Amino acid sequence: MRNKGLKLSLALIAMLTILVACATYGGEATPTLPPSPTALPPTPASPTETLIPPPRFFTEEFDADALHWEIFLTNGDQTLFGHKIEEGHWSFMLGGKYMYVYAIYQPETYREVRIDARAANQGQNKNFTSLICDFSLKEGWYEFNASNDGRYYLLHGIWDASLNRPRYTVLVDGGSNLIKYNNGVNEYGLVCKGRMLTLFINGEEIRIIEEKEFALRSGQVGIGVSSFDVLPIQVDFDSVTVSEPPQ
């Protein structure tokens, strides 16, 4: 009886050993559940928006805000100036006398550049529409001013901190029958290339100047509007083109 019981016990032990081995190496066993999460996993971050850098050369037709232009006055009452973009043009409205308003393109500086603007006069004729190159408050800038009464000027301007206003030197002046009078639409162009400055009115080259006195070599570009002693003044810029001049 004792031997029979021993054999039975040994058989049971062997069977249990086989069952354990099967569970360990591929047999079905009760799975161990992971602990319950205490918080939801974080939401994946949305991809970073790729910012398109402002263009170096471009044509701005004012279908949206002029984001990259900085406007400032060098003379006149800020509260009497207004501007707006609508219907594909940028309107500058001057309600005070002797106001000088500039809009400078901020992202770039240029050593050689051409700037063109197409502008419609909607107010009095006695005003200036301006193109600017080589702009720097410290070194100065070149400014091509044209009026719907037929006059034009090329100036060097520089900020005079002691006077808290700019000082201007006339480099050349003249008159042109290419300028359309009254409420006409005119296209003005200015090329700044080394010492050479070239003026255009309605597609025609009207003057080339070799400028040696101030000899500016680089800076920002811009546009502007000035009033004098008659009001109101409104100039609508339909487009502004900044391009690389021909070599």
Backbone hydrogen bonds in HBPLUS format (Angstrom, degrees):
<---DONOR---> <-ACCEPTOR-->    atom                        ^
c    i                          cat <-CA-CA->   ^        H-A-AA   ^      H-
h    n   atom  resd res      DA  || num        DHA   H-A  angle D-A-AA Bond
n    s   type  num  typ     dist DA aas  dist angle  dist       angle   num
A0005-GLY N   A0001-MET O   2.95 MM   4  6.20 161.2  1.98 153.0 157.6     1
A0006-LEU N   A0002-ARG O   3.01 MM   4  6.22 151.4  2.09 144.4 152.5     2
A0007-LYS N   A0003-ASN O   2.97 MM   4  6.20 157.7  2.02 147.0 152.3     3
A0008-LEU N   A0004-LYS O   3.06 MM   4  6.32 156.3  2.12 146.5 152.7     4
A0009-SER N   A0005-GLY O   3.01 MM   4  6.26 157.3  2.06 147.1 152.9     5
A0010-LEU N   A0006-LEU O   2.97 MM   4  6.23 161.5  2.01 152.1 156.8     6
A0011-ALA N   A0007-LYS O   2.99 MM   4  6.22 147.5  2.10 144.7 153.6     7
A0012-LEU N   A0008-LEU O   3.02 MM   4  6.32 156.9  2.07 149.6 155.2     8
A0013-ILE N   A0009-SER O   2.98 MM   4  6.27 159.9  2.02 151.6 157.2     9
A0014-ALA N   A0010-LEU O   3.05 MM   4  6.21 157.4  2.10 142.8 148.6    10
A0015-MET N   A0011-ALA O   2.99 MM   4  6.22 157.2  2.04 148.4 154.4    11
A0016-LEU N   A0012-LEU O   3.00 MM   4  6.25 162.4  2.03 153.3 157.2    12
A0017-THR N   A0013-ILE O   3.01 MM   4  6.24 153.1  2.08 146.1 153.7    13
A0018-ILE N   A0014-ALA O   3.11 MM   4  6.39 153.7  2.18 147.5 153.4    14
A0019-LEU N   A0015-MET O   3.07 MM   4  6.36 158.8  2.12 150.7 156.2    15
A0020-VAL N   A0016-LEU O   3.00 MM   4  6.24 159.1  2.04 150.8 155.8    16
A0021-ALA N   A0017-THR O   3.06 MM   4  6.26 159.2  2.10 145.7 151.5    17
A0022-CYS N   A0018-ILE O   2.94 MM   4  6.21 157.4  1.99 150.7 156.6    18
A0023-ALA N   A0019-LEU O   3.03 MM   4  6.30 155.9  2.09 146.7 152.8    19
A0024-THR N   A0020-VAL O   2.99 MM   4  6.23 147.3  2.10 146.1 155.2    20
A0025-TYR N   A0021-ALA O   3.02 MM   4  6.16 153.9  2.09 153.7 159.3    21
A0027-GLY N   A0022-CYS O   2.37 MM   5  4.78 133.3  1.57 164.1 153.8    22
A0058-PHE N   A0242-VAL O   2.93 MM 184  5.43 140.1  2.09 140.4 153.1    23
A0242-VAL N   A0058-PHE O   2.84 MM 184  5.43 160.1  1.88 160.5 167.4    24
A0060-GLU N   A0240-VAL O   2.70 MM 180  5.16 168.4  1.72 161.4 161.2    25
A0240-VAL N   A0060-GLU O   2.96 MM 180  5.16 147.0  2.07 139.1 149.5    26
A0106-GLN N   A0068-HIS O   2.89 MM  38  5.74 167.0  1.91 169.9 174.3    27
A0070-GLU N   A0104-ILE O   2.87 MM  34  5.24 160.9  1.91 143.6 147.7    28
A0104-ILE N   A0070-GLU O   2.91 MM  34  5.24 159.9  1.95 143.4 142.7    29
A0072-PHE N   A0102-TYR O   2.98 MM  30  5.55 153.4  2.05 149.3 156.1    30
A0102-TYR N   A0072-PHE O   2.95 MM  30  5.55 169.1  1.96 165.9 169.6    31
A0074-THR N   A0100-TYR O   3.02 MM  26  5.63 159.8  2.06 156.1 162.6    32
A0100-TYR N   A0075-ASN O   3.07 MM  25  5.23 154.9  2.14 133.3 136.5    33
A0080-LEU N   A0077-ASP O   3.01 MM   3  5.60 160.4  2.05 118.4 124.7    34
A0081-PHE N   A0078-GLN O   3.18 MM   3  5.55 162.5  2.21 116.8 117.6    35
A0095-GLY N   A0080-LEU O   2.81 MM  15  4.93 155.7  1.86 153.6 159.0    36
A0082-GLY N   A0093-MET O   2.93 MM  11  5.07 156.5  1.98 149.6 154.8    37
A0093-MET N   A0082-GLY O   2.79 MM  11  5.07 169.5  1.80 164.1 160.6    38
A0084-LYS N   A0091-SER O   3.13 MM   7  5.37 144.8  2.26 136.1 145.8    39
A0091-SER N   A0084-LYS O   2.82 MM   7  5.37 159.2  1.87 169.8 167.8    40
A0086-GLU N   A0089-HIS O   3.13 MM   3  5.77 155.7  2.19 162.2 165.5    41
A0089-HIS N   A0086-GLU O   3.18 MM   3  5.77 146.7  2.30 115.1 123.2    42
A0090-TRP N   A0237-PHE O   2.88 MM 147  5.02 157.5  1.93 137.8 142.9    43
A0237-PHE N   A0090-TRP O   2.85 MM 147  5.02 171.1  1.86 140.8 139.0    44
A0092-PHE N   A0235-VAL O   2.88 MM 143  5.37 162.1  1.91 151.1 156.8    45
A0235-VAL N   A0092-PHE O   3.05 MM 143  5.37 153.5  2.12 146.5 153.8    46
A0094-LEU N   A0233-ILE O   2.88 MM 139  5.14 161.4  1.92 146.0 152.3    47
A0233-ILE N   A0094-LEU O   3.28 MM 139  5.14 164.4  2.31 152.7 153.8    48
A0098-TYR N   A0228-PHE O   3.15 MM 130  4.48 142.4  2.30 115.9 124.3    49
A0227-SER N   A0099-MET O   2.91 MM 128  5.21 152.3  1.98 144.1 153.0    50
A0101-VAL N   A0225-VAL O   2.94 MM 124  5.37 169.3  1.95 159.6 161.9    51
A0225-VAL N   A0101-VAL O   3.02 MM 124  5.37 148.2  2.12 139.5 149.2    52
A0103-ALA N   A0223-ILE O   2.87 MM 120  5.39 157.1  1.92 160.2 157.5    53
A0223-ILE N   A0103-ALA O   2.95 MM 120  5.39 153.3  2.02 149.3 155.9    54
A0105-TYR N   A0221-VAL O   2.93 MM 116  5.83 162.9  1.96 156.7 162.3    55
A0110-TYR N   A0219-GLY O   2.81 MM 109  5.45 160.0  1.85 140.8 143.2    56
A0219-GLY N   A0110-TYR O   3.05 MM 109  5.45 143.4  2.19 133.9 144.3    57
A0113-VAL N   A0192-CYS O   3.03 MM  79  5.54 158.0  2.08 147.1 153.9    58
A0192-CYS N   A0113-VAL O   2.91 MM  79  5.54 168.4  1.93 168.3 172.3    59
A0114-ARG N   A0243-SER O   2.88 MM 129  5.22 149.0  1.97 158.4 157.3    60
A0243-SER N   A0114-ARG O   2.87 MM 129  5.22 165.4  1.90 152.4 157.4    61
A0115-ILE N   A0190-LEU O   2.95 MM  75  5.45 160.4  1.99 153.1 158.3    62
A0190-LEU N   A0115-ILE O   2.91 MM  75  5.45 147.4  2.02 149.8 160.4    63
A0116-ASP N   A0241-THR O   2.87 MM 125  5.09 157.2  1.92 147.7 155.1    64
A0241-THR N   A0116-ASP O   2.82 MM 125  5.09 161.9  1.85 145.0 151.0    65
A0117-ALA N   A0188-TYR O   2.89 MM  71  5.45 154.7  1.96 153.4 160.8    66
A0188-TYR N   A0117-ALA O   2.90 MM  71  5.45 157.9  1.95 158.8 162.4    67
A0118-ARG N   A0239-SER O   2.99 MM 121  5.32 162.1  2.02 146.9 150.4    68
A0238-ASP N   A0118-ARG O   2.77 MM 120  5.48 149.6  1.86 152.8 162.6    69
A0119-ALA N   A0186-ASN O   2.85 MM  67  5.53 165.3  1.87 167.3 167.8    70
A0186-ASN N   A0119-ALA O   2.90 MM  67  5.53 160.9  1.94 164.2 160.2    71
A0120-ALA N   A0236-ASP O   2.79 MM 116  5.10 161.4  1.83 146.6 152.1    72
A0236-ASP N   A0120-ALA O   2.88 MM 116  5.10 169.6  1.89 154.0 155.9    73
A0122-GLN N   A0234-GLN O   2.79 MM 112  5.12 166.1  1.81 157.1 157.4    74
A0124-GLN N   A0232-PRO O   3.18 MM 108  6.31 163.9  2.20 160.4 164.1    75
A0127-ASN N   A0125-ASN O   2.93 MM   2  5.82 122.6  2.26 113.2  96.6    76
A0128-PHE N   A0226-SER O   3.10 MM  98  5.01 157.9  2.15 131.5 137.3    77
A0226-SER N   A0128-PHE O   2.98 MM  98  5.01 153.8  2.05 139.2 143.2    78
A0129-THR N   A0146-ALA O   2.86 MM  17  5.41 160.0  1.90 153.3 158.8    79
A0146-ALA N   A0129-THR O   2.99 MM  17  5.41 157.0  2.04 147.2 154.5    80
A0130-SER N   A0224-GLY O   2.80 MM  94  4.59 165.2  1.82 137.4 134.9    81
A0224-GLY N   A0130-SER O   3.06 MM  94  4.59 135.6  2.27 125.8 121.5    82
A0131-LEU N   A0144-PHE O   2.93 MM  13  5.15 147.4  2.04 139.2 149.8    83
A0144-PHE N   A0131-LEU O   2.85 MM  13  5.15 163.8  1.88 155.8 160.2    84
A0132-ILE N   A0222-GLY O   2.92 MM  90  4.81 152.0  2.00 142.5 136.1    85
A0222-GLY N   A0132-ILE O   3.04 MM  90  4.81 147.8  2.15 128.4 126.4    86
A0133-CYS N   A0142-TYR O   3.12 MM   9  5.48 155.8  2.18 143.5 149.6    87
A0142-TYR N   A0133-CYS O   3.09 MM   9  5.48 173.4  2.09 159.1 160.8    88
A0135-PHE N   A0220-GLN O   2.91 MM  85  4.66 171.3  1.92 134.2 134.4    89
A0220-GLN N   A0135-PHE O   3.16 MM  85  4.66 162.9  2.19 123.2 122.3    90
A0136-SER N   A0140-GLY O   2.95 MM   4  5.05 125.9  2.25 124.2 139.8    91
A0140-GLY N   A0136-SER O   2.65 MM   4  5.05 143.1  1.78 139.3 149.0    92
A0141-TRP N   A0157-GLY O   2.82 MM  16  5.35 138.5  2.00 150.5 158.4    93
A0157-GLY N   A0141-TRP O   2.92 MM  16  5.35 160.4  1.95 147.8 154.4    94
A0143-GLU N   A0155-LEU O   2.93 MM  12  5.06 156.3  1.99 142.9 145.6    95
A0155-LEU N   A0143-GLU O   2.81 MM  12  5.06 164.6  1.83 146.4 151.5    96
A0145-ASN N   A0153-TYR O   2.82 MM   8  5.13 162.9  1.85 152.4 157.9    97
A0153-TYR N   A0145-ASN O   2.83 MM   8  5.13 151.7  1.91 146.8 153.3    98
A0147-SER N   A0151-ARG O   2.93 MM   4  5.38 160.1  1.97 161.1 159.3    99
A0150-GLY N   A0147-SER O   2.98 MM   3  5.70 158.7  2.02 123.4 125.5   100
A0176-SER N   A0150-GLY O   2.87 MM  26  5.42 153.5  1.94 151.6 160.6   101
A0152-TYR N   A0174-GLY O   2.97 MM  22  5.55 150.3  2.06 151.5 147.2   102
A0174-GLY N   A0152-TYR O   3.07 MM  22  5.55 145.1  2.20 156.7 152.9   103
A0154-LEU N   A0172-VAL O   2.92 MM  18  5.27 160.1  1.96 151.8 149.2   104
A0171-LEU N   A0154-LEU O   2.77 MM  17  5.49 161.5  1.81 157.0 161.8   105
A0172-VAL N   A0154-LEU O   3.35 MM  18  5.27 156.0  2.41 134.9 138.9   106
A0156-HIS N   A0169-THR O   2.85 MM  13  5.13 152.8  1.93 146.0 155.2   107
A0169-THR N   A0156-HIS O   2.80 MM  13  5.13 150.9  1.89 147.5 157.1   108
A0158-ILE N   A0167-ARG O   3.02 MM   9  5.49 143.6  2.15 148.1 159.1   109
A0167-ARG N   A0158-ILE O   2.80 MM   9  5.49 157.8  1.84 158.1 163.2   110
A0160-ASP N   A0165-ARG O   2.92 MM   5  5.55 158.5  1.97 133.6 140.5   111
A0163-LEU N   A0160-ASP O   3.16 MM   3  5.46 132.4  2.40 103.8 115.5   112
A0164-ASN N   A0160-ASP O   2.78 MM   4  5.77 126.9  2.06 143.3 160.1   113
A0165-ARG N   A0160-ASP O   3.33 MM   5  5.55 152.9  2.40 142.9 145.6   114
A0184-GLY N   A0181-TYR O   3.10 MM   3  5.68 144.5  2.23 125.9 136.7   115
A0202-ASN N   A0187-GLU O   2.60 MM  15  4.67 167.3  1.62 160.0 159.2   116
A0189-GLY N   A0200-PHE O   3.02 MM  11  4.60 157.0  2.07 127.3 125.5   117
A0200-PHE N   A0189-GLY O   2.89 MM  11  4.60 150.3  1.98 141.1 136.2   118
A0191-VAL N   A0198-THR O   2.94 MM   7  5.01 159.5  1.99 144.1 150.1   119
A0198-THR N   A0191-VAL O   2.99 MM   7  5.01 157.5  2.05 139.1 146.0   120
A0193-LYS N   A0196-MET O   3.02 MM   3  5.32 171.7  2.02 164.9 166.2   121
A0196-MET N   A0193-LYS O   3.03 MM   3  5.32 147.3  2.14 134.6 130.7   122
A0211-GLU N   A0195-ARG O   2.74 MM  16  5.13 165.1  1.76 155.6 151.9   123
A0197-LEU N   A0209-ILE O   2.80 MM  12  5.10 160.0  1.84 151.8 158.8   124
A0209-ILE N   A0197-LEU O   2.76 MM  12  5.10 161.5  1.79 152.3 158.8   125
A0199-LEU N   A0207-ARG O   2.89 MM   8  5.24 162.5  1.92 152.8 158.0   126
A0206-ILE N   A0199-LEU O   2.89 MM   7  5.74 162.2  1.92 145.9 151.9   127
A0201-ILE N   A0204-GLU O   2.92 MM   3  5.34 155.9  1.98 148.9 153.5   128
A0204-GLU N   A0201-ILE O   3.01 MM   3  5.34 167.6  2.03 117.9 121.1   129
